[in-house]
C-alpha cells in the first residue's frame, strides 16, 4: 500500500498518570512519526508554541490537571523527549494578551519549566519583526508581520490542549497558532483584527502555512467542553500527535465526536467556518482520514461529550456574517475615497459608514458595545493602507457570502 501523505497517532494515557508514564506514552505515540523526527533531528534551532500562557491566578484545574491549558507534567515530559531526540537549541514563544502592556511578565506561569530544560523564551509581541509571505498566497492575507524567531529557526512545534471554542468550534494545534501574531501597534495588529468574524477562519490556515509545524501534539488527558476559557472539564485520557497540524486536528475532531468535514452552521461551528476544512481545501493538510491520513488510535471517539456554546442566535450570527462580508466588499469598491480621508489609520465600518477612526483600536472594547443600536449589523475593522501591503483577499468575503446564500 502506498504511504499516505500524513500520519497521526492517538494513545491511551490515564489522566492520573505520573510524569514518567506520560513520557512513555508520548514516546510511543510519536515514534511512528518518522517525517517529524527526521526534520527535528536535522534542525539546529526549534521553536515551540505551548498553549500554556495565562496569569497564575487564572489557571483553572480539573481532575488534577490544568483544565484549559497544557498540563505542567505533560510539558515537562514532552521537553524531556525532545531533549533526548535532538541536540537543537530549543525556543518557546507566545504573546501575552492579559495586560502588562502586552509584554510577557518575567515570572510567567511556565517559565520554571522552560528553565528546567534550558529552553529560551521569545516574546512574539516584541521586536525584531519580519514580514512573512504565505506560500502560494494567503487565504485571508498574503503576508503577516511576525517575530523574526521563525526566520531564525529551522522547525516549529505546536503543543495544544483539546477544547471546544466559542468562535472556532474547536481549538487544537492549528488554532493554537493564533498566539503568534504581535498585538502591539504599529507593527502588530490588535487582537480583534485577526480574531474577527469571517477573517479568523482564513487567518489560521495562513499561519499554519507560514510556520508549517513539523510536529503537532494534543494533550487530552483532560479536555474542555463549550469554549476555550471557562468551559466545562472532561476526562478524556488520551494523547494525540501528528506530522501535519490540519491532519492532526481532523483526527482530534473525530475523537471529540465532531465531523472534520462539517462546516457552519453545523455544530460545533455555530459561529464561523471550519478553519481546518478551509486549510485542506487550500491544499495544506487533509481532513480525509480514511484515504489521505495514516491514522491509528488506541482510543475510540467520542472521548467525551463535546460541543461549542451558542453565544448568539443563529439568525443574529447569520446577520453578522453577512454584514461583515458586505463591509469588506464595500471597502474594496470604494478604497480610493477611504484612503483619501483615512490614510494610515484604522477604521471601523458599519452599514457602509466609518463609525470610528484612529491609530490604535486596541482599547476600544467590545464590538457589541461599539455597534450601538444596530446590534444585528457587524463592525468591520480595517487598516487603511494605500499600498494594501497586507494583501487582504476580499474574495474570501465573496466565498462566505455564497455560503450564506446557499
C-alpha positions, 0 to 999 in steps of 0.5 A, spaced: 500 500 500 502 506 498 504 511 504 499 516 505 501 523 505 500 524 513 500 520 519 497 521 526 497 517 532 492 517 538 494 513 545 491 511 551 494 515 557 490 515 564 489 522 566 492 520 573 498 518 570 505 520 573 510 524 569 514 518 567 508 514 564 506 520 560 513 520 557 512 513 555 506 514 552 508 520 548 514 516 546 510 511 543 505 515 540 510 519 536 515 514 534 511 512 528 512 519 526 518 518 522 517 525 517 517 529 524 523 526 527 527 526 521 526 534 520 527 535 528 533 531 528 536 535 522 534 542 525 539 546 529 534 551 532 526 549 534 521 553 536 515 551 540 508 554 541 505 551 548 498 553 549 500 554 556 500 562 557 495 565 562 496 569 569 497 564 575 491 566 578 487 564 572 489 557 571 483 553 572 484 545 574 480 539 573 481 532 575 488 534 577 490 537 571 490 544 568 483 544 565 484 549 559 491 549 558 497 544 557 498 540 563 505 542 567 507 534 567 505 533 560 510 539 558 515 537 562 515 530 559 514 532 552 521 537 553 524 531 556 523 527 549 525 532 545 531 533 549 533 526 548 531 526 540 535 532 538 541 536 540 537 543 537 537 549 541 530 549 543 525 556 543 518 557 546 514 563 544 507 566 545 504 573 546 501 575 552 494 578 551 492 579 559 495 586 560 502 588 562 502 592 556 502 586 552 509 584 554 510 577 557 511 578 565 518 575 567 515 570 572 510 567 567 506 561 569 511 556 565 517 559 565 520 554 571 519 549 566 522 552 560 528 553 565 528 546 567 530 544 560 534 550 558 529 552 553 529 560 551 523 564 551 521 569 545 516 574 546 512 574 539 509 581 541 516 584 541 521 586 536 525 584 531 519 583 526 519 580 519 514 580 514 512 573 512 509 571 505 504 565 505 506 560 500 502 560 494 498 566 497 494 567 503 487 565 504 485 571 508 492 575 507 498 574 503 503 576 508 503 577 516 508 581 520 511 576 525 517 575 530 523 574 526 524 567 531 521 563 525 526 566 520 531 564 525 529 557 526 529 551 522 522 547 525 516 549 529 512 545 534 505 546 536 503 543 543 495 544 544 490 542 549 483 539 546 477 544 547 471 546 544 471 554 542 466 559 542 468 562 535 472 556 532 468 550 534 474 547 536 481 549 538 487 544 537 494 545 534 492 549 528 488 554 532 493 554 537 497 558 532 493 564 533 498 566 539 503 568 534 501 574 531 504 581 535 498 585 538 502 591 539 501 597 534 504 599 529 507 593 527 502 588 530 495 588 529 490 588 535 487 582 537 480 583 534 483 584 527 485 577 526 480 574 531 474 577 527 468 574 524 469 571 517 477 573 517 479 568 523 477 562 519 482 564 513 487 567 518 489 560 521 490 556 515 495 562 513 499 561 519 499 554 519 502 555 512 507 560 514 510 556 520 508 549 517 509 545 524 513 539 523 510 536 529 503 537 532 501 534 539 494 534 543 494 533 550 487 530 552 488 527 558 483 532 560 479 536 555 474 542 555 467 542 553 463 549 550 469 554 549 476 555 550 476 559 557 471 557 562 468 551 559 466 545 562 472 539 564 472 532 561 476 526 562 478 524 556 485 520 557 488 520 551 494 523 547 494 525 540 500 527 535 501 528 528 506 530 522 501 535 519 497 540 524 490 540 519 491 532 519 492 532 526 486 536 528 481 532 523 483 526 527 482 530 534 475 532 531 473 525 530 475 523 537 471 529 540 465 526 536 465 532 531 465 531 523 472 534 520 468 535 514 462 539 517 462 546 516 457 552 519 452 552 521 453 545 523 455 544 530 460 545 533 461 551 528 455 555 530 459 561 529 464 561 523 467 556 518 471 550 519 478 553 519 481 546 518 476 544 512 478 551 509 486 549 510 485 542 506 481 545 501 487 550 500 491 544 499 495 544 506 493 538 510 487 533 509 481 532 513 480 525 509 482 520 514 480 514 511 484 515 504 489 521 505 491 520 513 495 514 516 491 514 522 491 509 528 488 510 535 488 506 541 482 510 543 475 510 540 471 517 539 467 520 542 472 521 548 467 525 551 461 529 550 463 535 546 460 541 543 461 549 542 456 554 546 451 558 542 453 565 544 448 568 539 442 566 535 443 563 529 439 568 525 443 574 529 450 570 527 447 569 520 446 577 520 453 578 522 456 574 517 453 577 512 454 584 514 461 583 515 462 580 508 458 586 505 463 591 509 469 588 506 466 588 499 464 595 500 471 597 502 474 594 496 469 598 491 470 604 494 478 604 497 480 610 493 475 615 497 477 611 504 484 612 503 483 619 501 480 621 508 483 615 512 490 614 510 494 610 515 489 609 520 484 604 522 477 604 521 471 601 523 465 600 518 458 599 519 452 599 514 457 602 509 459 608 514 466 609 518 463 609 525 470 610 528 477 612 526 484 612 529 491 609 530 490 604 535 483 600 536 486 596 541 482 599 547 476 600 544 472 594 547 467 590 545 464 590 538 457 589 541 458 595 545 461 599 539 455 597 534 450 601 538 443 600 536 444 596 530 446 590 534 444 585 528 449 589 523 457 587 524 463 592 525 468 591 520 475 593 522 480 595 517 487 598 516 487 603 511 493 602 507 494 605 500 499 600 498 494 594 501 501 591 503 497 586 507 494 583 501 487 582 504 483 577 499 476 580 499 474 574 495 474 570 501 468 575 503 465 573 496 466 565 498 462 566 505 457 570 502 455 564 497 455 560 503 450 564 506 446 564 500 446 557 499 
